[in-house]
């Protein structure tokens, strides 16, 4: 079997691959993972979709440690937390950070006229979504989430080469508009964030519970196997004890039979000795009688 594949490093290389070569590189990685016995990883890699050229350019910000990414993430977090003392200033910082990151990402493409605007809109949508932001920081973004703009109705902040003067009516309207976001919108956004965090924690807890239940089931199966093995061992011990008792009884009977045989042999030896004595005495008497008979004959 081939050596294990370092999946994180391999994915970094895959997501750094230009979109036109992504499918071939993805299939090659999946094949290597299968050869290494990493079948689950291979299935996950096979399911990866080819990123669009804009998403690929955004991922390169993380994969190459582009200096515009950290300020973008910091500015997004500031807006996500309500802007501190000045929400408008935080939003302005976010616009600048999005512009800088969009320009950096566009520099990695054969730029089309709408690329910078599209990249700015994509980046704003990504950093407004915490899950998508996590994917971006790892260089694993595959798609741009639906625009949210932190619930503030922000448009993609793409600067113009030559700013146009706003019509007088528009200026008056902007001046008359409230400078701060209504408090209820802030409360809604924060509540939504808490809801997302709670949902993540609940999902994490459910996954942990599922793992614990699976482990408990495995322990129950192991306990059942151990109980069965103990029952078999106990039965074997009982059978061995019964066999030992039977062997002991057989031994005792054999010893009794041997003792009786020894007694019988001793008695037979005694009788034999007595018979020898009697035979010798009879022979002696016969000799004497023969001698007497011979003496009496003329």
Order of alpha helices (4+ residues) and beta strands (2+ residues): alpha-alpha-alpha-alpha-alpha-alpha-alpha-alpha-alpha-alpha
